[in-house]
Amino acid sequence: MLKWLPPYRVKLKLYGEEPGDMAQSLGGGSDLIVSERFADAFRSAGLTGLHGFGPVDVLKVQRQRRGTNTRFTLPQYLAVTMTFGSALVDEPRSQILRPGPFDCDYCRAVGTDGINGFSLEPGSWNGDDIFEPRGLPGIYVVSERFARLVSDHQLTNTVLTPTEQYVWDPLRRFSQPAQG
């Protein structure tokens, strides 16, 4: 993927009453947009795994739900890049459907047809507080310290799920009833 370079300009899609503290860039990859409040809390806590923190110009805010005309103050946003590969997915201990073997053993990005919980290989994590694991690009994994930060600062637009309970099943292969 191409690296997102400054100047960072975005059109923000607003799904709730007011903008959240964290949003994914439509460019995909490891780029996120975080509020200045989020960035200040992250840096003050000494957390790791995000880099860059460049200012973002919000060109437009587009509401995605009708009937919400609540006024809000748009926070200052910063573009950050998340660390990739600070831990490996433990394939034997994970329930992940793959379309085939890995093309690249480093990134392990062959694709994913479904996830019904996953684990990381013991000893492969370097301690980053937020990262994309090798084997599941696009999935963000966070430390307990990061989870406490989200809770303590009531950061918005962030849903945390334990890795062993994480389910993504677009083909409904894990949720089909057992055949008798």
PEVENUR-V557709 format. One line per field, one symbol per residue. phi: phi as a letter, one per 40 degrees, with the letter a starting at -180 (. if undefined). A space follows every 10 residues. Layout:
phi = ???
This chain:
phi = .cccbcccbb bccbcbcacc caaccccggc cbbbcccccc cccccgcbhb bhfccbccca bbcbbcgbbc caccccbbcb bccbgcabcc dccbbbcbci cccbcccfcb hacibbgabb cdgccchdca abcchacgbb bbccccdcdd cccfcbgbbb bddcbcbbbc cfccbccccb
